[in-house]
Amino acid sequence: MAGAIWFVDRTWRLLRVAFNGVRTAVVTPIEGSNGEYVRVEVEGVHAHGVAYLYFPSLSWRVWENHPFSVASSFSGGAASLEQSSEEIEKGSDSKSVSTASIGPTRPVSTFIARVRSGITAKLAQRLGSSVSIRLPVLIEGPYHSIPAATELSRCDTLIAMGGGVGITALLPVIHTFAVPRRVKLYWGVRHQALINGVGKELARLPSNVSVVTSVGTRLDVAGILEEHLESDSDKGTIGVIVCGPPGMADDVRGAVVRIGKAGRSNKAIVFVDDAFGW
């Protein structure tokens, strides 16, 4: 029985890879990050959630893959959005203004990755000092974050807290949740370069999403959650979702638990930890 389940699972995964076919990934460095972050764009694929990417030209172990959260996926055309010259500023309460321009007519899925070990290190090594490179890529997925979508769908307000590339998992959730609900996004990063690199994706967020960024300093997680969960300004059920380093996720979870146990919030709270993991 176990062997049959394994066989069906592997067969289904191979079929998903075959369905997407061989695509071309355009890999570029995030400008100003000193090679710490890279952007991977795959045309002809519309995806959201998590996708596993195979880069067969990077290693003889062609079966190796890596999970990437889809930062954005859109179909271009007459209303393809581009980032304006106005950048997201540190601590800002609003997004940059976007303008419409003629863009690609095919779907484009964008992934943002921090260079660590494994495939991301090989991507950075192959990229070197180049402005961009094109590599064949196989895509398995996408796999959607069903628990997060289900749990947060009954909330009236969403507080999203991200750290670093954790923003890639939060953006699709915010797009699904934002209309007509209120959303507040808090994002802590080590480099302004990452904010600039994700500027186009931030510019596509609905107008009722408020964005606060913190560069080089840790977010005051406890203070932020106390402000929203203990005040009377936010009515109904509040959803709190976090995606970032384990320490940040622990801090958010601990703050939500303390406020809830102390009875300092007069509203229902839904907590989702969208952790990076295998």
C-alpha positions as CSV (number, residue, x, y, z in Angstrom):
1,M,0.0,0.0,0.0
2,A,2.8,2.4,0.9
3,G,4.6,1.6,-2.4
4,A,1.4,2.3,-4.4
5,I,0.9,5.7,-2.7
6,W,4.5,6.6,-3.4
7,F,4.2,5.5,-7.1
8,V,1.0,7.5,-7.6
9,D,2.5,10.6,-6.0
10,R,5.6,10.5,-8.1
11,T,3.7,9.8,-11.3
12,W,1.4,12.7,-10.6
13,R,4.4,15.0,-9.9
14,L,6.0,14.0,-13.2
15,L,2.8,14.6,-15.0
16,R,2.6,18.2,-13.6
17,V,6.2,18.8,-14.7
18,A,5.4,17.5,-18.2
19,F,2.2,19.6,-18.4
20,N,4.2,22.8,-17.9
21,G,6.9,21.7,-20.3
22,V,10.4,23.1,-20.6
23,R,10.4,26.9,-20.0
24,T,13.0,29.6,-20.0
25,A,13.9,31.3,-16.8
26,V,15.4,34.8,-16.9
27,V,17.7,35.3,-13.8
28,T,18.8,38.7,-12.8
29,P,20.4,40.1,-9.6
30,I,18.5,42.4,-7.3
31,E,20.4,45.7,-8.0
32,G,22.2,46.9,-4.9
33,S,22.0,43.7,-2.9
34,N,25.6,42.7,-3.6
35,G,24.5,39.4,-5.0
36,E,22.4,38.4,-1.9
37,Y,19.1,38.3,-3.8
38,V,18.1,37.2,-7.3
39,R,14.9,37.5,-9.3
40,V,13.7,34.6,-11.5
41,E,11.1,35.3,-14.1
42,V,9.4,32.5,-16.1
43,E,7.2,33.5,-19.0
44,G,4.3,31.4,-20.2
45,V,3.4,30.1,-16.7
46,H,0.6,31.5,-14.5
47,A,1.1,30.3,-10.9
48,H,0.5,31.2,-7.3
49,G,1.4,29.6,-4.0
50,V,4.6,27.5,-4.1
51,A,6.3,25.9,-7.1
52,Y,9.3,23.6,-7.3
53,L,11.9,24.6,-9.9
54,Y,14.3,22.3,-11.6
55,F,17.4,23.8,-13.4
56,P,18.8,20.8,-15.3
57,S,21.7,22.7,-16.8
58,L,23.1,23.6,-13.4
59,S,24.0,20.1,-12.3
60,W,24.1,16.5,-13.5
61,R,21.6,15.8,-10.7
62,V,18.7,16.9,-12.9
63,W,16.1,15.6,-10.4
64,E,17.1,18.2,-7.8
65,N,14.6,21.0,-7.2
66,H,13.9,23.8,-4.8
67,P,10.7,25.3,-3.5
68,F,10.0,28.9,-4.4
69,S,7.1,31.1,-3.3
70,V,5.5,32.9,-6.3
71,A,5.9,36.6,-5.6
72,S,3.6,37.5,-8.5
73,S,1.9,36.0,-11.5
74,F,0.1,38.1,-14.1
75,S,-0.9,38.2,-17.7
76,G,0.5,41.2,-19.5
77,G,-1.2,43.3,-22.1
78,A,-2.5,46.9,-22.3
79,A,-2.6,47.2,-18.5
80,S,0.7,45.7,-17.6
81,L,1.9,47.7,-14.6
82,E,5.4,49.1,-14.2
83,Q,6.9,50.7,-11.2
84,S,7.0,54.5,-11.4
85,S,10.0,56.6,-10.4
86,E,8.6,57.1,-7.0
87,E,10.1,54.4,-4.7
88,I,8.8,52.9,-1.5
89,E,10.5,54.9,1.2
90,K,11.6,53.6,4.6
91,G,8.7,53.6,7.1
92,S,6.3,54.8,4.5
93,D,2.6,54.2,4.9
94,S,1.8,54.0,1.2
95,K,2.9,52.3,-1.9
96,S,4.6,53.8,-4.9
97,V,2.3,55.1,-7.7
98,S,2.1,52.8,-10.7
99,T,1.4,53.7,-14.3
100,A,0.0,51.6,-17.2
101,S,2.2,50.7,-20.1
102,I,2.2,48.1,-22.9
103,G,3.7,44.9,-21.5
104,P,4.1,41.3,-22.5
105,T,1.1,39.4,-23.7
106,R,2.0,36.1,-22.0
107,P,1.7,35.2,-18.3
108,V,4.8,35.8,-16.2
109,S,5.6,34.2,-12.9
110,T,8.1,36.0,-10.7
111,F,10.2,34.4,-7.9
112,I,12.5,36.3,-5.5
113,A,15.2,34.2,-3.7
114,R,17.9,34.9,-1.2
115,V,21.2,33.2,-2.1
116,R,22.0,30.5,0.4
117,S,23.2,27.0,-0.5
118,G,22.1,24.4,-3.0
119,I,20.3,25.6,-6.1
120,T,20.3,29.3,-5.2
121,A,24.1,29.3,-4.7
122,K,24.5,27.6,-8.2
123,L,22.2,30.2,-9.7
124,A,24.3,33.0,-8.2
125,Q,27.5,31.4,-9.4
126,R,26.2,30.9,-12.9
127,L,25.0,34.5,-12.9
128,G,28.3,35.9,-11.8
129,S,28.7,39.5,-12.8
130,S,26.3,39.2,-15.7
131,V,23.3,41.5,-16.0
132,S,21.0,38.5,-16.7
133,I,21.1,34.9,-17.8
134,R,18.6,32.6,-19.5
135,L,18.3,29.0,-18.3
136,P,16.0,26.1,-19.1
137,V,13.7,25.4,-16.2
138,L,11.1,22.7,-15.3
139,I,8.2,23.7,-13.0
140,E,6.4,21.4,-10.7
141,G,3.2,22.8,-9.3
142,P,1.9,25.2,-8.3
143,Y,0.8,24.1,-4.9
144,H,-1.6,26.5,-3.2
145,S,-1.6,27.5,0.5
146,I,-5.0,26.1,1.2
147,P,-4.9,26.4,5.1
148,A,-4.0,30.1,4.9
149,A,-6.7,30.9,2.4
150,T,-9.4,28.9,4.2
151,E,-8.6,30.3,7.7
152,L,-8.2,33.9,6.6
153,S,-11.3,34.0,4.4
154,R,-13.6,34.6,7.4
155,C,-11.6,37.6,8.7
156,D,-12.6,41.2,8.4
157,T,-9.1,42.7,8.7
158,L,-5.6,41.2,7.9
159,I,-2.3,42.1,9.5
160,A,0.5,40.7,7.4
161,M,4.0,40.6,8.8
162,G,7.0,39.6,6.6
163,G,10.7,39.4,6.9
164,G,13.1,39.5,3.9
165,V,12.0,37.2,1.1
166,G,9.0,36.1,3.2
167,I,7.2,38.9,1.3
168,T,6.9,36.5,-1.7
169,A,4.5,34.3,0.2
170,L,2.4,37.2,1.6
171,L,1.8,39.0,-1.6
172,P,-0.5,36.4,-3.2
173,V,-2.4,36.0,0.0
174,I,-2.9,39.8,0.2
175,H,-4.2,39.9,-3.4
176,T,-6.7,37.2,-2.6
177,F,-7.8,38.8,0.7
178,A,-7.7,42.5,0.0
179,V,-11.0,43.3,-1.7
180,P,-13.1,44.5,0.0
181,R,-11.3,43.9,3.3
182,R,-8.7,46.1,5.0
183,V,-5.0,45.0,4.9
184,K,-2.0,46.3,6.7
185,L,1.4,45.0,5.5
186,Y,4.5,45.3,7.7
187,W,7.8,44.3,6.1
188,G,11.2,44.2,7.6
189,V,14.3,44.0,5.4
190,R,18.0,44.3,5.8
191,H,18.6,46.1,2.5
192,Q,16.7,48.9,0.7
193,A,17.7,47.1,-2.5
194,L,15.2,44.3,-1.8
195,I,12.3,46.8,-1.5
196,N,13.3,48.4,-4.8
197,G,13.6,45.0,-6.4
198,V,10.0,44.1,-5.4
199,G,8.7,47.6,-6.2
200,K,6.7,46.4,-9.2
201,E,4.9,43.7,-7.2
202,L,4.1,46.2,-4.3
203,A,2.8,48.7,-6.9
204,R,0.2,46.1,-8.1
205,L,-1.3,45.7,-4.6
206,P,-4.9,47.1,-4.3
207,S,-5.3,50.6,-3.1
208,N,-6.8,49.6,0.3
209,V,-3.5,47.8,1.3
210,S,-1.4,50.0,3.6
211,V,2.4,49.2,3.5
212,V,4.9,49.9,6.2
213,T,8.6,49.0,5.7
214,S,11.5,48.9,8.0
215,V,15.1,48.8,6.7
216,G,18.0,47.6,8.8
217,T,16.0,47.5,12.1
218,R,13.7,44.8,13.4
219,L,9.9,45.4,13.4
220,D,8.4,46.1,16.8
221,V,6.2,43.1,16.5
222,A,4.7,43.3,20.0
223,G,3.9,47.0,19.7
224,I,2.3,46.6,16.2
225,L,0.1,43.7,17.3
226,E,-0.9,45.5,20.6
227,E,-2.0,48.5,18.5
228,H,-4.2,46.5,16.3
229,L,-5.5,43.8,18.5
230,E,-6.3,45.9,21.6
231,S,-7.7,49.0,19.9
232,D,-11.3,49.5,18.9
233,S,-10.5,50.8,15.5
234,D,-10.4,47.4,13.9
235,K,-13.8,45.6,14.1
236,G,-14.7,42.0,13.6
237,T,-12.3,39.1,13.3
238,I,-8.6,39.9,12.7
239,G,-6.3,37.7,10.8
240,V,-2.6,37.7,11.5
241,I,-0.2,36.0,9.0
242,V,3.6,35.9,9.3
243,C,6.2,34.7,6.9
244,G,9.9,35.3,7.6
245,P,12.8,34.0,9.7
246,P,11.9,31.5,12.4
247,G,12.8,34.0,15.2
248,M,10.4,36.6,13.7
249,A,7.6,34.0,13.4
250,D,8.1,33.0,17.1
251,D,7.9,36.6,18.2
252,V,4.6,37.1,16.3
253,R,3.2,33.9,17.6
254,G,4.2,34.7,21.2
255,A,2.7,38.2,21.0
256,V,-0.6,36.9,19.7
257,V,-0.8,34.3,22.4
258,R,0.1,36.7,25.2
259,I,-2.6,39.2,24.1
260,G,-5.2,36.5,23.7
261,K,-4.5,34.8,27.0
262,A,-4.5,38.1,28.9
263,G,-7.9,38.9,27.4
264,R,-6.7,42.3,26.2
265,S,-8.4,41.9,22.8
266,N,-12.2,42.1,22.4
267,K,-12.1,40.5,19.0
268,A,-11.5,37.0,17.5
269,I,-8.0,36.4,16.2
270,V,-6.9,34.0,13.5
271,F,-3.2,33.3,13.4
272,V,-1.4,31.7,10.4
273,D,2.4,30.9,10.3
274,D,3.2,30.5,6.6
275,A,6.6,29.0,7.3
276,F,9.2,28.1,4.7
277,G,9.8,24.4,5.0
278,W,10.0,21.1,3.2
